[in-house]
Amino acid sequence: MTRPQSKFSAAFSAAFSSGRYMKATPQINGLSVTSVMLQMFFRDQLLAKGTGWFWRLGKSIALVTAWHNLSGLHHSTRAPLSRHGGVPDRVRFRYVTQTPQTFQEDEIPLYLDEDRTNPRWFVHPVCGNYFDMAFIVISITNGDVKCINDGVPVIENYGQPGGDVFAVGFAQGISALNVFSIWKRGSIASDPDVPVDGYPKFLVDMAGRGGLSGAPVFRVRQGTIMEPTATGQTVGFGEKTEFVGLYSGRAVDQLPPSLRTGESSDLGFVWRADVVLEMLNSGVLDEQPEVGKGVVEMREIWHRCM
C-alpha cells in the first residue's frame, strides 16, 4: 500500500527551493571558512575525512592539517589507518572564495612522482614527521580565500588549565551547506607549557570525533579581558580571538594497544601554536612514509616526572 503524500510536502518543497529560510546576507564567522573538509583518496577509494585550514605564506597559501591525514599512517605505530590497509595518493577539499564569493572544489596529488616516493607535503624543519602536523603549498586561481593569519593573532599566553577553546572543523564529516565548518567547544586540560610525552603539545577536554583531526584551535574571550604585562596586567573590554594550535585527535587513539584501557575518553591533543609556526615558517619536504617503519616510542600520558 502506497503511503499518501504528506499535506506539508508541497509547501516544504516550495519554501526550501525558494531559499526562504536562508537570509540574503547571512552573518558568517570569518573563521568558519578558513577550515576546509579534507577527503583522502587512494585512486577512487575514499579512505578517510579530516580537517585542514588556510594560512597565508607571502603570496602563497598553505593548506595545513595533521600529518596522519596526508600519510594515512598512525602517528606513533606507522600502521595504516584505513581498514582497507591503503594509504592516500590524493586529497580533495571544498572551500569558499572571497572574491568572487563562490564554492570551489580542488584535488591535489599527495606525491611529486608516480612511484609515490616523494611526498608533496612539508613538515617541521627539525623534528619532521615526529610531529603530527604538515602542510601543502597550494595555488588558488579562481579567487582569494580567507586565511587564519589574515586577522587572528597567535596566542602568547595560554593561561591556566580550564580555559575554553574551540576546534573549528568537520567532526564526523558534518558541515553546513557541505562547506562551512562547525565549532567544537572544549577546555584546556593540561598546562600548555609542560610537554606531554615530551612533545610540544597539550591536552584538551573535548568530544572530538573522526573528521576533526587537523582542525585549528582558537581561544575566544568576550567581556572583560585581562592580559599579563611585565609590571602587572592590563584590563580591557570586548572580544579577542587567538590561534592556539592544531588538534590532532583523541589521546586514546594515539596510544599503542598495550596502554589502552578500553574506556572512552574525551581527552585530545593540541600541538602548540608556536611549534606550528616553526613548521610554517621553515618547513621542509617530508621523506617517504614507510608503513611500520620509524616507529615513535610512546609512553603513558600520565607518568611520574622525576
N, C-alpha and C positions, 0 to 999 in steps of 0.2 A: 504494500500500500504506500503510495507516494504521500509524503508529509506535505500539507498545504503550506504555501509560502507565507512567511510572517507578514503581518499587516504593516510592519515597520521597514521592510526590505527596500521598497522603492524610495521612501523618504531618506533612509540612511544612505543609500547609494547616491542619491542626488546631492545630499549635504556633503558627503565625503569627496565626491568628484569635483564639486564646486569650490573646494577649499574654504568652506565656511568657518571651519574651526582652526584655520591657520591664519594668523594675523598678517596683514600686508607687510609690516615692518617688525618682525618678531625681535624681542630682546634676547640676544645670544651672547653668552660669556665668550670673550675672545679666546680663552684658553681651551674651550671646547672644540675648537677647530685646529689647534696646534697638534693634537693627538690624532693618529690615524690607525685604523684597523689593519693589521697585517695578516695575510693568508700565505702560509708557506706550502709550496707545492714541490713534489717530485714528478716531473713530466705533467701528466694531467691529474695526478692523485693529490687531493688536499690532505696534508699531513697534520697541520695544526694552525691555530689562530693565536695572535698575540697583539701587543700594542707597540707602536712606535711614535715618535714625535719629531717635530721640526726644530732645528737650531741653525741660526744663520752664521755661516763662516765666510766673512767677506762677501764676495759676490756669488758664493755657492751656498747650497743648502745641505745640511747633514740630516739624514734620517737615522735617529738614534733608537736603540732598543736593547734588550738583553742578548748577550752572546748566544745563549742556548736557543733562542728563536731562530737565528740565522744558521747556526751549525747543525741544529737538530739533535744535539747531544746533551746529555745530562752534564751539568757543570762540574760535578765532583767525580762521578764514575766514568764519564765519557761514553756511556751506553746510549744507543738511540732512544729518543723519547717517543717516537711513534710506535704503536703496537705492531705496525707492519714491518718495522725494522729499517725503514728507509730514512734518508736524510734529504732535506730540500735542496733543489737546484735553482729555485727562483722564488721571488716574493712578489705578491700583488698587494696593492694598497689603494684605498679610496681617500680623496681629500677634497677640500673646498678651496678654491682660489678666491682672492680678494678682488683683484682687478683683471678681468671681469669676474663677477660673482657667479661661479659655475661649480658643478660637481664634476670631478675628474677621476679617472682610474688609470694607474700605471702598473707595469710589471717589469721587474729588473732581474736579470740573471745574477746569481749569487757568486759565480766564479768567472774569472777572466779568461779561462781556457775550457775547451770541450772536455778535457780529462778531469776537470774539477780538482785540480791540484793547487790552484792559486786563488784564494778567496778574494772577493771584491771588498770585503768589509775591513775597517780599521779597528784596532784595539789599543789598549793602554800602552804607552811607549816603553814602560819599564817591565810591567808585570804581564803584559799581553793578555791572553785568554784565561789567565788565572783569575782575572776579574770578570765577572759576568756582565759585561757591557760591551757594546760595539756600535759602529755607525757606518753608513754608506753615504758617499757623496753623490747627490742626485742633481739633476737639472730639470727645473720646471719651465717648460717652454710656452705653456698656454696661459700664462698669467703669473701673479705672485701669490705666495702663501704667507700666512701669519706664523711667525716663529716665536718660541718662548722668550728668547732674549731680545725681542723687539721692544719689550716694555716691562718685563718682570726681572727684578734683581735676584742675584744669587744670595742665599741666606748667609749671614756672617755669624750669628749667634743662635744656635739651635734651641737654647733654653733647657728646661728640665724635662724629664720624662713625664708624660701625662698630657702634653700639649696636643691639640688637634692637628691633623694633617689630612690631605686629600690626594688620592691617586686618581688621575684622570685618564680613563682608558675604556676597555671593552671587555669587561668581565663576562665570561661565558659567551662572548661574541655578541652581546646585547648592545644596541645603539639606538639612537633616534634618527629616523629617516635614512637608516642604513649608512650614516656617515658621521653623525655627531656623537661624541663620546659621552660617557656617564661619569659621575663623580662618586667615588667610594670614600667614605669617611672612616678615619681611624685615629689612633693616638700613638705618640712615641712611647715605646715600651722599654727602651734601654737608653743609657747615657750615650748620645751620639758620638762623643769624643773618645769613648772607650771601644776599641775594635772588637768585633765579635769573631771568634775563631781566628783572631789575628788579622782579619780583613777589615778594610776601612768601610764598614757598613754597620747599621744599627737595626734593631728590631722595632717593628710597629705591630700594634694590635689592630688588625684589620681583616674583615672577612673577604680576603682576596680569593678569587677563583680563576680557573683556566681562562686565558684570554687577556688577563690583566698584566701578565708579565711583560716588563719593558716599559711600563707606564711612568710618566713623570709624576713626581710627588711635590705638593705645594703646602706651605703653611699660609693660611688666610686668617688675618686678625681684623676684628672690627670693634669700634668703640674706642676706649682708652688704650693707647699703645705706649708701652714703656720700653725704652731702649737703653742698655747699659753704655756708659761712656767711661773715659779714663778717670774722671773725677766724680762719677756718680751715675745718674741716669737722666734721660730726657723723657718728658711726658707729652704725648700728642693725642689727637682725636681724629678718627677717620677709619680708613680701611687700607690694609697693606698686605700684598701677596708676594711671597718669596719662593724661589725654586729651592727645594730641599734635597732632591736626589732622584734616583732611578729605582723603581720597585722591580725586584727580580723574582718574586714568587714566595710561596709559603715556605717557612723554615722546615717543616716536616718533610716536604717533598724533596729537599736538597740534602737530607741526611742519608747516609748509607743504610741499607736494610737492617744491619745489626743494631743500630741505635734507634730504630723506630719502635714506638710502643703500641701502635695501632689506634691510639686515641686521636681524636680530631683536635686541631689547634688552629687558631686564627693568627698566630704569630707569623710575620713575614719579614723579609729582608729589604732594606733600602740602602743602596750604595750612596755614600755621601756626595754632595754636590761638588765639593772641591776636587774630588778624585775624578768625577765625571768630566769636569772642566779640563783636568790634565790630559785626559784622553782626547777631548775635542780640540784642544789647542796644539797637541803634539802627537796625535795618533799615528801608528804605523800599520801597514798591511799585515794581516794575520798570516800564520802558517797553515798548512793543510791540516784540518782536524782529522785525527786518526781515531777510529772507533776503538774504545777500550784502552787507548794509549794516553800517556801523560796524566795518569790518574792523580787528582788532587787529594792529598791526605786530609781527611776531615776528623775533627774531634767533636766531642759532645758540645752542644751550645752552652750548656751550663757546666762550667768546670771551675775548679778551685784555682784562684790566682795566687801563685807562690811569691 
